[in-house]
Amino acid sequence: MSDVTVERVIERFSAQLNESGLPITFFAFDGHKPVGMCTLRINDGIRPELKPWLGSLVVDPFYQKQGIGKRLIDVVMKQAKELGFEKLYLFAFDKTLLDYYAGLGSDKIGIDVFKNHPVTVMEYTLSAKENTCEIYPIHRISCMPRVK
């Protein structure tokens, strides 16, 4: 929704490098270069009765369409499940992303407003299926494809 760089967003969320409490932010790297991130948080500014929320998913444009966003979502889903949650929520400003999230298993559950903008609220049901991504203490995602 904005022109904020990946580096600026990562700097802002670096304080969320928690190990077991929320919020937790996960980063994807190409070597030492951060190329994406996603956060698991208790609330994302709407519908406080729903928790937890997947938010701040961003992937550097050069690295998009390589599965990094999906892998970040997988890691957030895995962590939410490990913390005992059965559902995971997100909202999307951009209607073009609804098919993307639906293709990854989310269902539309409604429309809401966030900071005076309409958003579509979506829900994942967290299954017991095995996730192939590994979570490391420094929140690197090991299953990210290497780009040269």
C-alpha positions in Angstrom: 0.0 0.0 0.0 3.0 2.3 0.4 6.4 2.9 -1.1 8.3 1.9 2.1 11.4 -0.1 1.3 11.9 -3.6 2.6 15.0 -2.4 4.6 13.0 0.3 6.4 10.2 -2.1 7.3 12.8 -4.7 8.6 14.5 -2.0 10.7 11.1 -1.1 12.2 10.2 -4.7 13.1 13.6 -5.8 14.3 12.4 -5.3 17.9 10.0 -8.1 17.3 12.6 -10.9 17.2 10.9 -12.7 20.1 11.4 -16.4 20.6 8.1 -17.5 22.1 5.9 -14.5 22.7 4.0 -12.3 20.3 4.7 -10.4 18.2 7.3 -12.4 16.3 8.7 -11.3 13.0 10.3 -13.7 10.6 12.8 -12.6 7.9 13.8 -14.2 4.6 17.4 -13.7 3.5 19.5 -14.2 0.4 22.8 -14.6 2.0 23.0 -11.7 4.5 20.6 -9.6 2.5 17.0 -9.3 4.0 14.6 -9.9 1.1 11.3 -10.4 2.9 9.5 -10.5 6.2 6.2 -11.5 7.9 4.9 -11.0 11.4 2.7 -13.1 13.7 0.9 -10.8 16.2 -2.0 -11.0 18.7 -3.9 -8.2 17.0 -3.5 -6.2 13.8 -5.7 -3.2 14.6 -9.2 -4.6 13.9 -11.5 -7.3 15.4 -9.7 -7.7 18.8 -11.8 -10.9 19.4 -9.9 -12.7 16.6 -6.3 -13.8 17.2 -3.6 -14.2 16.1 -2.9 -12.2 12.9 -0.5 -12.6 10.1 0.7 -9.1 9.1 3.4 -7.1 7.5 4.1 -9.6 4.7 6.5 -7.9 2.3 8.9 -9.3 -0.2 11.5 -7.3 -2.2 10.1 -6.8 -5.7 13.3 -8.4 -7.2 12.5 -11.6 -5.2 8.8 -11.8 -5.8 7.2 -14.7 -7.7 9.7 -17.2 -6.3 7.6 -18.6 -3.4 9.2 -16.5 -0.7 5.9 -15.0 0.4 4.3 -18.5 0.7 7.2 -19.7 2.7 7.0 -16.8 5.1 3.3 -17.5 5.5 4.0 -21.2 6.1 6.5 -20.3 8.9 4.0 -17.9 10.5 1.3 -20.6 10.3 3.6 -23.2 11.8 4.5 -20.9 14.7 0.9 -20.0 15.4 0.0 -23.8 15.5 3.0 -24.5 17.8 1.7 -21.7 20.1 -1.7 -23.5 20.3 -3.8 -21.5 17.9 -6.3 -23.2 15.6 -7.0 -20.2 13.3 -4.9 -17.4 11.8 -6.3 -14.2 10.5 -5.1 -11.5 8.0 -6.5 -8.6 6.1 -5.8 -7.4 2.6 -6.1 -3.8 1.3 -5.4 -5.0 -2.3 -8.2 -7.0 -3.8 -5.7 -8.6 -6.3 -4.2 -10.4 -3.3 -7.4 -12.2 -2.4 -6.9 -14.9 -4.9 -3.3 -15.3 -3.8 -4.3 -15.8 -0.1 -7.3 -18.1 -1.1 -4.9 -20.2 -3.2 -2.8 -20.7 0.0 -5.9 -21.9 1.9 -7.5 -18.8 3.4 -11.2 -18.1 3.4 -12.8 -14.6 3.2 -14.8 -14.0 6.4 -15.8 -10.3 5.9 -15.0 -6.7 5.2 -13.7 -4.2 7.7 -12.1 -0.8 7.9 -8.4 -0.2 8.8 -7.2 3.4 9.0 -10.1 4.6 6.9 -9.5 2.0 4.2 -11.7 -1.0 3.4 -10.0 -4.3 4.0 -11.0 -7.9 3.3 -10.6 -10.1 6.4 -9.5 -13.7 5.8 -9.0 -16.8 7.9 -6.7 -19.8 7.8 -7.6 -23.0 9.6 -4.3 -24.3 10.9 -4.0 -28.0 10.1 -1.7 -30.6 11.5 0.0 -31.1 8.2 3.7 -31.0 8.3 5.4 -27.8 7.3 8.8 -28.2 5.5 10.2 -24.8 6.6 12.6 -24.6 9.5 12.5 -21.9 12.1 15.9 -20.8 13.5 16.4 -18.7 16.6 17.5 -15.7 14.5 14.3 -16.1 12.4 15.9 -17.0 9.1 13.9 -19.1 6.7 16.0 -22.0 5.5 13.8 -23.0 2.6 14.1 -19.8 0.6 15.4 -20.2 -2.9 18.8 -18.7 -3.6 18.8 -16.0 -6.3 21.9 -14.9 -8.1 
